[in-house]
Amino acid sequence: MGSRHSRHEQARFSFARNGSPRKSYDSDRRKSAEEKVNGRDHAYRQENPKFTIPENTQGIPRLEVQHYLMRYLYQGNFSSPRGALNAEGSRILDLGCGAGTWAIEVAKEFPNCEVTGVDISAYFPINHDTPNVKFLEHNFQECNRLPFDDNTFDLVHMRFLLADVKERDIENALIPELVRVTKPNGWIELLEFDIQHFSDGPTTRRLTNALMRHLQSNGYNGQISDKLPQYLKKTQQIDVVNQYDKAITLGRWAGKVGELAIDDISRLFSDNKELSRSMGITDEEYQKLIEAYKQEVETKRTFFRTHRFYAQKIEKAPQPKSPTIVSYNHKV
């Protein structure tokens, strides 16, 4: 991003002086987050990053660009412990694998693992040179079940499915299925982003509020990240949910990351043609609104948040107790 790396406390979580996480709970996340970042230069650049973004992303499919952006932001493909994945015969599931980029990278990193990528459509590569990865076409929503036996995978990974699976199915079918196919002591890892923006202007709020209402009217939740720890623990096979929160600034002012992010979010709006009708405006007016949004984030220095959750499946159900969330929060 830009030339400075700024860390900020966010509304829900903060850091103790020694760098260890501590929990804090603030019901008004928008107000708190804006108070902490408005007027500041929160452009961001990783110091000596292990993972980088390709210099030239022209011609790279959108889903692959998303992958490189998230890998750079979190400096890794996943945060779950890696120890068990070095063992011969370990198995990894990537649900909603898209272009298969994550699955192939992880398969190359862990050659002893068998990696399976699953998606509703065969967007993944048919021919590739990675022998320990395979891809499967499967529509989860047709049967609300994954085509695997209980306790199959050491790591189950999923990201960016908030607009693909209805909230009731996430709670009652998808999360229980992810836990079911995970081995005892294995890990489930989820990555999601929020539709809600911070440090936003009236055009941005008009678009994001319309999208939130549109999703909600169809049974989806644009802030599903708020519910994921609760839904994981509801299975009674998850005791602790670890959480990393990272924000992405939008616009060219924020460098390469901001440029890629605003392009991706703008395309999210542009591809959602139904939104213009739900807003009661013409397609031409809708496109003009998106262009105004792209300009507004530059002056407002708008950002949105992403969340990575990882949790270990326990062998026995714990006694009911209040949720425990260990959170590591970075503002970029």
C-alpha positions in Angstrom: 0.0 0.0 0.0 1.4 3.4 1.0 4.6 4.2 2.7 3.6 3.8 6.3 2.5 0.8 8.3 0.0 1.9 10.9 -1.6 -0.3 13.6 -4.9 0.7 15.1 -7.1 -0.9 17.7 -10.5 -1.8 16.2 -13.9 -1.7 17.8 -14.2 -5.2 19.1 -10.6 -6.3 19.9 -7.4 -4.6 21.1 -3.8 -5.5 22.1 -2.2 -5.4 25.5 1.1 -3.5 25.8 3.2 -6.6 25.5 1.5 -7.4 22.2 -0.6 -10.3 23.5 -4.3 -10.1 22.6 -7.0 -9.0 25.0 -10.7 -9.1 24.5 -12.8 -6.0 24.4 -16.4 -5.6 23.4 -17.9 -2.5 21.8 -21.5 -2.7 20.4 -21.1 0.4 18.2 -18.4 -0.9 15.9 -18.8 1.7 13.1 -18.5 4.7 15.4 -15.6 3.3 17.3 -13.7 2.3 14.2 -14.2 5.6 12.5 -13.1 7.5 15.6 -9.8 5.6 15.7 -8.9 6.0 12.0 -10.5 9.1 10.6 -7.9 11.7 9.6 -5.0 9.3 9.8 -2.8 8.0 7.0 -3.4 4.3 7.3 -1.8 3.2 4.1 0.1 0.0 4.6 3.1 -2.0 3.3 4.4 -5.3 4.7 7.9 -5.1 5.9 10.1 -7.7 4.1 7.1 -9.8 3.1 7.4 -13.5 2.5 4.4 -13.3 0.1 4.0 -10.5 -2.4 1.5 -9.4 -5.0 2.4 -9.9 -8.7 3.6 -6.6 -10.2 1.4 -7.1 -13.2 -2.1 -8.4 -12.5 -3.5 -7.5 -15.9 -5.2 -10.5 -17.4 -5.2 -12.5 -14.1 -8.7 -13.7 -13.3 -10.5 -11.9 -10.5 -10.5 -14.9 -8.1 -6.8 -15.3 -8.5 -6.2 -11.6 -7.7 -8.3 -12.1 -4.6 -6.1 -15.0 -3.6 -2.9 -13.0 -4.0 -4.4 -10.1 -2.1 -5.4 -12.2 0.9 -2.2 -14.1 0.9 -0.3 -10.9 1.1 -2.5 -9.3 3.7 -2.3 -12.3 6.1 1.3 -13.3 4.9 0.3 -16.9 4.4 -2.4 -19.1 3.0 -3.7 -20.1 6.4 -3.1 -19.5 10.1 -3.9 -23.0 11.6 -1.0 -24.9 13.1 1.1 -26.7 10.4 2.6 -29.6 12.3 0.1 -32.4 11.3 0.2 -31.3 7.7 3.8 -32.5 7.3 2.8 -36.1 8.1 2.4 -38.6 5.3 -1.2 -39.1 4.3 -2.5 -35.8 5.8 -5.6 -34.5 4.0 -6.8 -30.9 3.3 -10.1 -29.7 2.0 -10.6 -26.4 0.2 -14.4 -25.8 -0.1 -15.4 -23.2 -2.7 -12.0 -23.6 -4.3 -12.8 -21.4 -7.3 -9.8 -21.3 -9.6 -7.9 -23.7 -7.4 -5.0 -21.4 -6.8 -5.0 -21.8 -3.0 -5.3 -25.6 -3.2 -2.4 -25.9 -5.7 -0.2 -23.6 -3.7 -0.8 -25.5 -0.5 -0.4 -28.9 -2.2 3.1 -27.8 -3.4 4.0 -26.5 0.0 2.9 -29.8 1.7 3.8 -32.6 -0.8 2.9 -35.3 1.7 -0.6 -34.0 1.9 -3.5 -34.9 -0.3 -5.4 -31.7 -1.1 -9.0 -31.7 -2.4 -10.6 -28.7 -3.9 -14.4 -28.6 -4.2 -16.6 -26.1 -6.0 -20.1 -25.8 -7.5 -18.7 -25.3 -11.0 -15.6 -26.6 -12.7 -13.8 -23.2 -12.7 -10.8 -25.0 -11.3 -8.0 -26.3 -13.7 -8.6 -29.7 -15.3 -4.9 -30.1 -16.2 -2.2 -29.2 -13.7 1.2 -30.4 -12.7 0.6 -31.0 -9.0 0.0 -34.7 -8.4 -1.2 -34.4 -4.8 -4.2 -32.1 -5.6 -7.5 -33.1 -7.1 -10.7 -31.2 -7.8 -14.3 -32.2 -7.4 -17.5 -30.6 -8.7 -20.2 -30.6 -6.1 -23.2 -28.5 -5.3 -23.5 -28.4 -1.6 -26.8 -26.5 -1.7 -28.6 -29.2 -3.5 -28.2 -31.7 -0.6 -26.6 -29.7 2.3 -24.0 -32.4 2.7 -20.4 -32.8 1.7 -19.4 -36.0 -0.2 -16.9 -37.2 2.4 -16.9 -39.5 5.4 -16.8 -38.3 9.0 -13.3 -37.3 10.3 -11.6 -37.2 6.9 -9.5 -34.0 6.8 -6.7 -32.5 9.0 -7.5 -29.0 7.7 -10.7 -27.7 6.2 -10.5 -24.3 4.5 -13.2 -22.0 3.1 -13.4 -18.3 2.2 -15.7 -15.6 0.8 -19.0 -17.6 0.6 -21.2 -15.1 2.4 -23.2 -14.3 -0.8 -23.3 -18.0 -1.9 -24.8 -19.7 1.1 -27.9 -18.5 3.0 -27.3 -17.7 6.6 -29.7 -20.4 7.9 -27.8 -23.0 5.8 -24.4 -21.7 7.1 -25.6 -22.2 10.6 -27.6 -25.4 10.3 -25.8 -27.3 7.5 -22.5 -25.8 6.3 -20.7 -25.3 9.6 -21.9 -28.6 11.0 -20.7 -30.3 7.8 -17.3 -28.6 8.0 -16.9 -29.9 11.5 -18.2 -33.4 10.7 -15.6 -34.0 8.0 -12.7 -32.6 10.1 -10.7 -35.1 12.1 -10.6 -34.8 15.9 -7.8 -32.4 16.7 -8.0 -31.1 13.1 -8.6 -27.5 12.1 -11.3 -25.5 10.4 -10.3 -22.2 8.9 -12.7 -19.6 7.5 -12.0 -16.2 5.8 -14.7 -13.6 5.2 -15.1 -9.9 4.5 -17.7 -7.4 5.7 -19.9 -5.5 3.3 -20.0 -2.6 5.7 -17.3 0.1 5.1 -15.7 2.5 7.5 -14.7 6.1 7.0 -17.3 6.2 4.2 -19.3 8.9 2.5 -22.9 9.1 1.4 -22.4 7.3 -1.9 -20.6 4.4 -0.3 -23.3 4.1 2.4 -26.0 4.2 -0.3 -24.4 1.3 -2.1 -23.4 -0.8 0.9 -26.8 -0.3 2.6 -28.6 -1.3 -0.5 -26.5 -4.4 -0.9 -27.0 -5.4 2.7 -30.8 -5.0 2.3 -30.7 -7.0 -0.9 -28.7 -9.8 0.6 -30.9 -9.9 3.7 -34.1 -10.0 1.7 -32.8 -13.2 0.0 -31.6 -14.8 3.2 -27.9 -13.9 3.2 -25.9 -11.9 5.7 -23.4 -9.3 4.6 -21.8 -9.3 8.1 -21.7 -13.1 8.5 -18.3 -12.8 10.2 -20.1 -11.6 13.3 -21.9 -14.9 13.6 -19.2 -17.5 12.6 -17.6 -18.0 16.0 -21.1 -18.6 17.5 -22.1 -21.0 14.8 -18.8 -22.9 15.1 -19.2 -23.3 18.9 -22.9 -24.3 18.5 -21.6 -27.6 17.1 -20.3 -28.4 20.6 -17.1 -29.7 19.0 -15.3 -26.4 19.0 -14.0 -24.9 22.2 -11.8 -21.9 21.2 -12.1 -19.8 18.0 -9.0 -17.9 17.1 -9.6 -14.7 15.1 -7.4 -12.3 13.0 -9.0 -9.1 11.8 -7.4 -7.1 9.0 -8.7 -4.1 7.2 -8.1 -3.2 3.6 -8.0 0.4 2.5 -9.6 1.2 -0.8 -8.3 3.3 -3.7 -5.1 4.2 -5.5 -4.0 6.5 -2.7 -3.3 3.3 -0.7 -1.0 1.8 -3.3 -1.2 -1.6 -5.1 -3.4 -3.2 -2.4 -5.9 -0.4 -2.4 -6.0 -0.3 -6.2 -6.7 -4.1 -6.4 -9.2 -3.9 -3.6 -11.3 -1.1 -5.1 -11.2 -2.8 -8.5 -12.5 -6.0 -6.9 -15.2 -4.4 -4.8 -16.4 -2.3 -7.8 -16.7 -5.4 -9.9 -18.7 -7.0 -7.1 -21.2 -4.1 -7.4 -21.1 -4.1 -11.2 -21.8 -7.8 -11.4 -24.8 -7.5 -9.1 -27.2 -6.2 -11.7 -30.3 -6.9 -9.6 -29.1 -4.3 -7.1 -30.0 -1.4 -9.5 -33.6 -2.7 -9.7 -33.9 -3.1 -5.9 -32.6 0.5 -5.6 -35.2 1.7 -8.1 -32.7 3.2 -10.5 -31.7 2.5 -14.1 -28.6 0.5 -15.1 -27.0 3.7 -16.3 -27.6 5.5 -13.0 -26.3 2.5 -11.2 -23.0 2.5 -13.1 -22.6 6.2 -12.5 -23.1 5.5 -8.8 -20.3 3.0 -8.8 -18.0 5.4 -10.5 -18.9 8.0 -7.9 -18.2 5.4 -5.2 -14.7 4.8 -6.7 -13.9 8.5 -6.5 -15.4 9.0 -3.0 -13.2 6.3 -1.4 -10.1 8.2 -2.6 -11.1 11.3 -0.7 -12.6 9.6 2.4 -9.8 7.0 2.6 -12.4 4.3 3.1 -11.7 0.8 4.3 -13.5 -2.5 5.0 -12.6 -5.4 7.2 -11.7 -9.0 6.6 -11.7 -11.8 9.2 -9.8 -15.0 9.4 -11.1 -17.6 11.9 -9.4 -20.9 12.8 -10.6 -23.4 15.3 -9.6 -26.9 16.4 -12.2 -29.7 16.5 -12.2 -31.4 20.0 -12.8 -35.1 20.6 -15.5 -34.6 23.2 -18.2 -32.0 23.5 -17.3 -29.4 26.3 -19.7 -28.4 29.0 -21.8 -25.4 27.8 -20.0 -22.1 28.6 -19.6 -18.6 27.2 -17.8 -18.3 23.9 -14.1 -17.8 24.0 -12.5 -15.8 21.2 -8.8 -15.2 21.0 -8.4 -12.2 18.7 -5.4 -10.7 16.9 -6.4 -7.5 15.3 -4.5 -5.3 12.8 -5.6 -2.1 11.1 -4.0 -1.5 7.8 
